[in-house]
Amino acid sequence: MSDSTWNNFEHHFTGKRKIRFAILSVFLGLSISATLITSVYTYFQMENVMKITSRDLIDKTQRVIINDAINYLSPARFIPMISSGLMQRETEDILHSHELEDFLMESLEEFPQIDAFYNGDEKGNALIVGRIGLKRTYAFAEDTPLPSDALFFVRKIDRLSTPNQEMRYYYNMQGNKVGEEKNPSDHLNFDPRTRPWYKGAKKLGGRYVTDVYLYETRDLGLTFSVPVLNQNKEVLKVMSADITVNQISDLLLHQKASRSGINFIVTPEGTLAGYPDASKIVLMINKQPQIARLNQIGEPSLVTAFNLYQKNHEPHLFFTFEGIDYIAHFTSFPASSGKDWILGMVVPADDFIGPIKQTSREVLMISLIILGIASMMLVIFSHKISYPIERLAGQMLKIRTLEIEEEPAIESSLQELSQMEEALRAMKEGLNSFSKFVPKTLVQRLIQSGQEARLGGERKRLTFLFSDIESFTSISEKLPSDELIKHLSEYLSELSTIILRHHGTIDKYIGDSIMAFWGAPERDEQQVFHACQAVWLCSQRLKEINMEWMKQGKPALVTRFGLHQGEAVVGNVGSADRLNYTVIGDNVNLGSRLEGINKIYGTHILVSETVYEKVKDKFLFRIVDVVAVKGKQKGIHIYQMIGKYHDNVAESVTPQDISVAMKTRVAFEAYLKQKWGDAERFYHELLAENPEDKIAALYLTRIEEFKKNPPDPSWDGVTHLTTK
């Protein structure tokens, strides 16, 4: 073979055509193998995979339902406990406790699922605080309508007076009394001591929950009750709350694992406590309404599943009924809920598996057809790909070293290559912009913007976070420089990872401090939740790594956080050669001040009232104070974050956390009303429960000072801070 012939042969196989041949051989070989193997494997394995997936989906759905149901019932569990605390002393009279009445009225406003609070004592006296029903007339003058703005009633049964008497008071939304009536009589028709909720709590000597029963309106309800005991464990009083459970049926209707699945809640005896079609729960038997049993609603597949569960005690079941395959799953409510309910879910198996079987066959056929067509087209067009790819590869290699240069446009009739060229051009523009103010190692994360960065900003509503390490100066003085840098870098890395994972933008690191915000550059409708979630996870992660550091002989880095939401200017500031994407404004400064205010109250996470109002149903907060920061006259409420309502029921905030939050709220309201004695008593209780509670200790000091030197008549409770 001559040298010329060999050179032509070598050029034919080693020139640009080499890419085309590589594309053809690799694509055809891999595509044919992958298509056949994947399609066949998918066809035979999809059914088993979908069974596992359906089980996980059903289990997750049931956990959500149980968690939502327990959260829905929680107020009825904890409010009687708090009420019993208010009535703990034997001398406390339920008929004359304005504090108890105010607390129950506020609880009705806050928790719409609560229907009424029933409280009674061993003498037959009763205090009932509830909502006015559909019958809006006076009880003892039924022809006289109630005032149009009456929403709540307070009913008192007094068996100590002569004659006995029943009194009713009616209140509007503002807590103003708009009507009253009295009925002196020695034949009162209501005695709390005869009621199941009273007798049950008295018999148990502890918390009692009634079975589901029907109201006069045919709504389903439960009663949670708690006794008040003296030192000899004798019952003095019983406090209770009525709660409707109809909305639990709405949960069952909307939380479905599949289109045809049915959720239901039953007692171990088979009595319904919840069903997606609430009209089926109540049956008319002999002209009397009764709660239906599972076998009375015309769904035999549900009955079959429940019978199998009771027989085999297996929570996850596959069974066939009348020629149809079903998947069933049963989960018991946790003992902490106070009910022995069972949540069941029955789903036709074809909801998950049926379409997959047919789809697998169709996918196999379609894949083979597409593979054949694609192979033919690839042979035709592969030679048009090689040259543009080489040029794109060359430019991409330059981008790796940030060598950004103008290149002639790459001409190609293929859409994919044109898109790659456009994407490459946008990448260059992005790199050119962001390399002015972002380190090169971060440019890849910013390249997707594809726009030139410019000076300027816009006003947006954002959420701001500031963090700072306690006593960092003294820590830094004790560590060698290299150890300090390493320790601080590990700390900042841990917190930054959590912040970025929850959609936060880190503005800057200021020594040991972090400044971050949510809501820019990308819009975030849940910015407050994401910020609170990040801060809570940071605090939990710090607990873990601080323990690890202390075991290693390193100092713990205890951190304070401040969160606030408000309008600020966000954008690029700096010079033409170096830009900084940051936020500016009074609200930013307030976020920084909140972090510093932690020092005063001994807290670690403080949020403003704006943040609190947005996420108070997802996180547990404790009222701290009303403060006006230096330079401001108007005060804002600030709150301490003390817990998060988790998706996992077992990880929910504890009753003790809720009790601390509610007691603090009652104490603080008494403080603002200058009821020093009431406030002092509640703060003493909080301090007794936690001697390290700096908030309670601080207010006790303030109250002592105000008792000696009462505030001016214009005092509004605002604490004016004189330092930043």
N, C-alpha and C positions, 0 to 999 in steps of 0.2 A: 504494500500500500504506500502510495507516494505521500510526501509531507503535505501537499495541498489537499489531497483527499482526506487525510487524517484530520487536518485543521477544520475542514468543512463538517466532518462527522462530529468532531469535538464541539464545534460551535453549535451544531444542531441540538446536541444533548446537554451542553453546559451553558448555553446562552439563556436569553429570557424565556425561551420555551420550557426550560427546566421547571419553572414555577407552575406552568400549565400542566405538565405531566405529573408533577407532584400533587396538584389539586385533584386531577382526575383519579389517580391511583388511590390516594388517601381517602378522598370523598367516597368513591364507589365502594372501596373495601370496607371502610368503617360504616358507611350508611347502610349497606346491605346487611352486614353482620348485626349492627345495632338494631335496625328495624325488625329483622326476623326474631332475634333473641328477645328484644324488649316486648314486642307484640305478643309473642307466644307466652313469655313469662307473665306479662300483665294479664293476659286472658285467663290463665289458670290460678293466678294469685290474687286477683282483684277482689273476689268474693270474700276471702279470708281477711284481706286488708280492710275492706269496708265494714266487716263485722267488728273488728277491733276499733276502727274509727267511730262507728256508731256507738259503741260502748263508751268510749271516751267522751263523745259529744253529749250523750244522754247523762253521763255522770256529771259533766260540767254544768249542764242545764239544771240538773237537780240541785247541785250545790248553790247555784245562783238563786233558785226558787226558795230553798230553805233559808239562805242568808237574808233574802229580802223579806221573807215572812217573819223571821225572828226580829229583824230590825223594825218591822212594822209593829210587832207586839211589844217591843222593848219598853216604850213609855209606860204601858200598863203594868209592867213588872217593877220598874224602878221608882215611879212616882209614889206608890203606896209605901215603899220602904223609906223614902225621904219624909213622907208625911208622918210615919210612925216615929221617926227621929224627932220631929217637931213636937210630938205628943208624948215623949218618953217619960216625963215626970208625972207622978200620980196626981199631982195637983192641977195638971193641965186640963182645961175644960174645953171639949170640942165645940161647945155651943158659943163660946165667947173668944175664940182664938181668931182674931183678925188676920194674924200672920198666916195661919193655915188657910183661911178663906182666900186671901190674896194669892197665895202660892197655887192653890187648886184652880183659881180663875185664870191665872196666867198660863197654867199648864193646858187648860182647855183651848186657849187661844193658839198655843204653839203646836199642839198635836191634834189635828182635826179628827183622827181616828178614835180618840177617846170620847165616849158618849156621856159618861157621868162618873163622879166619885161618890161612893157610899161609905160613910164612916159612922160607927156606933160604939156605945160603951155598955158596960155590964148593967147599967141602970135603965137601959132602954132609950137613952137619949140618942139622937141621930143628927148628923150634918150631911146633907146631900147637895152637891154642887154639880150642875149639869147644863146641857143645852136644851133650849125650848124646842119642842117637837112641832109637828104639823098643827096640833090643836093649840091655837094661840088665844086662849081665854084664861081668865082668872080661875083658879081651882075651886074657890068657894063662891064664885059668882059667875057661872059658866056662860051667862048671856053677855058678859062684859068683856070686850076684846082687850088684849094686852097692848101696851104702846107699840107702835110700829118698829121702833129701834131696839126693842128688848130681844136679847140674844141668849142670855144665860139666867139661870135661876139659882137661888140658894134656899134650900128647904131645911127647916130646923124642927125637930121633934123634941119637946121639952116635957119630960115626965117628972121633973123636980118641982115645978110650979103647981099651984092649986088654984083653979083646976089645971089639969094638963092642957097644953096648947101646942098647936102647929102653926108655924110662921113661914111665910114664903116672901122672898125678896127677888126683884127682877132687875137685871143690869143690862146696860148697852155695851157696845164694843169698847168704849173708853173707860169702862169700869164704874160708870155713874149709875146710881140706883134710880130707876124710872118707875118703880111700882112696888107695892107691898100689900100683904093681907094677913090676917090672923084668924085662927079658929080655935077658941077655947073649948075644950071638950075632954071628958074623962074616958072617952071611947075612941081613942086614936086607932086608925086601922093599919098603921105601919109600926112594926117592932123589929129593929135590926137583928135582935138576938135569935129570931126565928128563921132568918134567911140562910140559905146554904153557904154563901160566902163567909158569913160570920161563924156559923157552926163548924165549917170545915177548918178555918184558920184556928179556931179555939181548940178543936180536937187535936190538930197536929202540933199546935204550939209554935207554928212557923208558917212560911209562905204556903198558900193554897190556891189552886186554880180549879175553877169549876169546869164541868163538861160544857161542850157547845150547846147553847139553848137558843130558843126563838124569842125575839122581842115581840111586843104587840104589833109592830110594823112588819113582822115576819122576816126581819133581818136576823142574821146569825150573830151571836155574840158570845164573849167569854168574860169572866170576872176573875181578876187577880186580887188576892187579899193578903194582908200581913197583920199579925197581932202585935199589940203593944203589951209587953210583960213587965211586971214589977220585979223586985229583987228575989221574990220567992217563985218566979216563973209562973205567976198567976196572970191570967188575961185581964187587962184593964179595958182595952179598947181594940177595935179591929178597923183597919183602914183598907179600902178597896177601890178598884177602878174597873169600870165597864168599858169594853172595847169591841167594836164591830169587826167582824172578820170577812165581810163580803168582798173586800178588795183583794183578799187572798185568791179568790176565784178569778179575778182579773189577771193576777200573776200567772195562774195556770193557763189562762187563755193565750197570753202573749208570749210566754217563755216556752217555746216548742222546739224540740229537736228535729222535727220533720213536719211536712205539711199535713199528714194524717195522724200524727201521734196525739195521744190523749194523756193529759196529766190529771191526777186526782189525789186527794188526801183523805185517808180513812183512819178510824181508830182500830185497835187490834180486834175489836168485835165486828168490824165491817161497817160502822156508821160513817156516813160522809161528813167531812169537815170542810171540804173544798172541791169544786168541780168547775170546769170551764164554762158550762151552761148553768149559771146559778139558779135558773128557774126549776131545774130538776132536783135541787137539793131539798126543797120543801114539797111534801105531798099532802093532799087532802084525803084523810082516811076517816070515814064516818063523820064527815063535815068538820073534822078537826085537823089543823095543820100539824104535821110531824116531820122530823128530819129523816130523810130517806136513807136506807141502807144501800150498799153497793149493788146488791142483787135486785133492786127495785127500779133502776133507771133505764133498763132496756139495753144494756151493753154486755152481753154474755162473754165476750172476749176478755173484758176487764175482770169479771168474776172468775173465769178460768185461771187467769194469771195470778190473781190474789190467792185463790185456793192452792195453787202450786207453790206459791211463796210460803204460805203458812205450813204446808206439808213438808217441804224440803228445806226451808230456811236458807235458800240460795238467793242472794240479791239480784243476780243477773240470770235471766232465763231466755231460752229459745224454745218455742212450742208452736204446735200447729193446731188450729181450730177451724173446723169446717173447710178444710183444704187450703187454708191461708196460713203462711208462716208469719210468726210474730216475734218481736224482741221486747222483753219486759225487764224493767229495772225497779227495785224497791230500795228506799233509803229511810231509815228511822230518824226522826228529829232528835237532836242531842238532848240529853237530860237537863242541860242548863236552860232549855226553853220552857220547861215546866209542863210540857205535853208529851204524851206517848204516841203522837201521830206518826203515820207512815205515809211517805210520798211515793206514789206509784206512777210509772210511765209505761204505756203500751204503744208500740209502733209497728205497723206492718213492715216486714222485712224488705219488701219490694221498694219501700220508700228510699232505702239506701242501696240495695243490691240489684233490683230489677233493671234500672236504666244502665247500670254498669255492664251487665252481661251483654245487652244488645250493643252498647257503645263499643265494647271491646272488639266484637266481631267487625263492626263497621270501621273502627280505627285501623284494624289489621288490613282490611281490603283497601281502604283509602291510602294508607301508608305505602302499600306496595305499588299502587297506581301512581302516586306522587313521586315515589322513588324512581320509577321507570321514566316518567316525563322529565323529572329533574336531571336524571343522568344524561338523557339526550340533549337537553338544553345546555348542560354544562359542557358537553363535548363541543357544541357549536360556539359558545361564548367564552370559553376559558381563555382563549388567546387574547381577548380584549381586557382581561383582568390583570395579567402579569405586569405589564409596564406601569400602569397607574399604581399598583400595589408597591412596586419597588420605590417609586417616588414618594409615596406616602410613608413608607418605612423609613426612608432617609430623613424626611422632615421630622418624623416622630423621634428618631434618635437624637436630633438636635434639641428637641423639646426636653428630653431627659436632662440635658445640661442647661436648660433655659437659654439656649441660643436662638432667639426669636428674630427671624429675618423675613422680609417680604419675598415670596416665591411666585413664579408664574402660575396661573390657575391650571389645575389638572383637568384636561378635557376627557370626558368619558360619557358614553351613552347609557351606562348602567346606573340605575337609581341608587343602589347601595354605595357605589364608589363616590357618586356625587354627594351623597349624604355624609360620607366619611370626610370628604374634602371640606364641606361646609362646617362640620363639627370641628375639624382641625383648625380652620380659620377662626372659629369662635373661641377655641381653646387658646389660641395665640393672643387674641384680644384680651381675654380674661387674664392670662398670665402677665401681659403687658401692663394691665391696670393694677392688679392686686400685688404684683411684685414691688410696687412703690411703697406699700405700707404693711405688707404681710411677709413674714419670713418665707424663704423659698420652700422650706419643708412643708409649709401649709398651703402652698399655691394649688396643689392638686385638689384640695378639698373645696377650693373656691372657683375652680375653672368653669363649672357648669353655668355660671351667670352669663358669660359671653358678652359682657358690656364693659365699656371703659369707665373706670371709677372717676367720679368728679366730686369736687367740693360741694357741700350743700346738705341740707337735711329737711325733714318734714316732721310735723307734730303728730304723734301717735299716742294711744293709750297703751302703756307698757307695765310690766311687773318687774320690780327691781329687787335684787338680792345683794346684801353686803355681809361678808363674814370676817371674823377676826379671831385670832388665837389668844386665849387668856394668858397673861403674864409671859408673853413671848420674849420680851426684852430680857427678863431674868433667865429664861431658858437658853437664849442665844449666848448669854455671857458664860454659861457653864459648859457649852459644847465647843469642841474644835471646829474651825471653819468648814473643813471638808465634811465632817459628820453632820454639821448643821445643814449644809446645802443638800446633802443626800436625804436627810430626814425630812426636810421641808419639801423637797421635790416629790418624795413618795406621798406625802400628805396632799399636796396640790394635785397630783395625778389622780389619786383616789376620788377627791371631790369633783374635779373637773370632768372625769369620766361620767359620773352620775349626772352632773348638770347637762352635759352635752347629750347624753342618752335621753334626757327628758326635755329636749327641744330648746334648751337654754343657749344663749349667746354669751360667751365670756368676754367682757369688755377689756379687763386688764387685771394683772396681778400687782398689788401694791404691797411689796414686802411679803408678809405672811397672809395678807388679806386677799379676798377674791371679790371682784365686782362683776356681776352678771345681770342679764335682763332677758325677758321673754316678750315675744310679740314682734320682733324685728330681727333680721330683715324679712323673714317669712311671717305671714299672718298666722296667728295662733288663737283660735276661738276659745281654747281651754287653757290660756296662758297662766291664769292664777292657779288652777289645779296642778298643772305641770310644775310650776315653781314650788308649790307646797309639797308635792310628791318628791321633788328633788331634794328639798331641804330635809324632809323627814327621813329619806333614805340616807342622806349624808350623815345625819345625826346617829342613825342606827349603825351605819358602817363605821363611824368613828368609835362607837362603843366597842366594836369588835377589834379594830386594829389598835386602839389604845391599849387594850388588854394584851394583845400580842407584843406591842412595843415595850410595855412595862416588864413582861416576862423576859425580853431581850436586854433589859437594863436601859432602855431608851425612855425619855420623858414622854408622858401622855400629852397630846395636843388638844386640850378642851377648847371647844369653839363656840362662839356666839354668832347668831344669825339674825338679820333684820329683813323683813319683807314688806313691801308696799306696792300698791298699784295706783297709777295716775298718769296724766298727760305729761309728755316731755318731748323735747326735740331730739330726734335720732338721725344720724347721718355721718358724713365724712368731714372731719376737720383736720387741719394741718396745713401743709404746703404742697406745692405742685410735685415735689419730689418724694414726699412722705406723708401718707394719710393715716388717720386713725378713725375707725368706725366706732362711735361712742354715743352716749346719751347725756343730755344737759337739761337742767331745770330744777325748780324747787322740790318737786316730788322725788327726784333722785336724791337730793340732800336729805329729805325726810327718811328715805330708806336707810341711809347711812346713820342718821340719828337713832333710828330704832335699834340698830345693832349695838350702839353704844349704851342705850338706855338699859340693856340687859344687866349692866353692872349694878344699877340701882336696885333692881328687884330680885337679883340672884337667879335670873332666868337664862335660858340659852337660845330660845327661839321666840322672838316677838314679831307680831304681825299687826298691821293697821286694821281699822274697822272696815276699810274697803275690801281688803283681802278676806277678812272674816265673813263678811256678808256673802261673798261669792262661793265659799267652800265649807260653810259651817255644817252642811249635811254630809260631808265626806271626811272631815277631820274634827277631832274634839279639841275645843279651845277653852281656856280659862280667862275670864275677864281680869285684867290687871289694874288698869287705872284710866283716867282721862287726863291727858297731858298736853301741854302747849310747849313745843320745843323753843329753844332760845331764838328770839327775834319774831315769834309768832304770838298772837293773842288768843286765837281760836284753838280750843282743845279738841283732840281726837281720842276715841277709845282705842286702847291697845290691848292685845290678847296674847296669851301664852299658848303655843301649840303643845298639847300634851298627849295626843294620840291620833290614830287613824282608823277609820272604819274599814277593815280589810274585807276582801272578797271571801277569804277563808273564815268560816264562822269561828273556828277555834282560836283565831288570831285577833278577834275583835277586842276593842277596848274593854277594860274590866269595869264591873259595877263600881269599884272604888274610885276609878278615874272619873266616871260620870258623877258620882256623889260629890267628889271634890269640886268639880266644875260647877255643879248646881248649888252647892253650899256657898261657894265663893260668890256666885251671882246674887244669891239672896243676901249675903253679908254686905256686898258692895252696894246693892240697892238701899239697904238700911243706912249705910254710911252716907250715901248721897242725900238721903232724906233727913240726915242728922239725928237718926235714931241710934244714939251712941251705945245704949245698953244692948239693943238687939245685935248691932254689928259686932260689938265687943264679944258677945257670947258666941256667935258663929265663928269669928276668927280664933277665939280660944279653942273651939272644937277642932278647927283645922290644924292648929298648932299642936294640939294634943295628939292628933293622928300622925302628924309629921313634924317633929320638933325642929327640923331643918327648913321648914317652910318660911322663907324670908319674906314672902308677900304678906302672910298673916302677921308675922312679927312686926313688919313695917307699919301696917295699918293699926295694930294695937298701940304702937308708939304714937302715931298720929292722933288716934282717938283720945289717948290719955292727955295729949297736949290740948286738943280741942275742948275737952271737959274742963281743963283748967282755964283756957283762954278761948272761949267760943268764937267761931268765925264771924265775919261781918254779915249783915243780912243779905248782902249781894253775893255771898259766896256760892259758887256754882259747882264746886267739887273739882275744878280743874287744877291740876298740879303744874305750876309754871316752872320749867327747868331753866336754870341760869347758866348751865355749861353745855357745851356741845358733846 
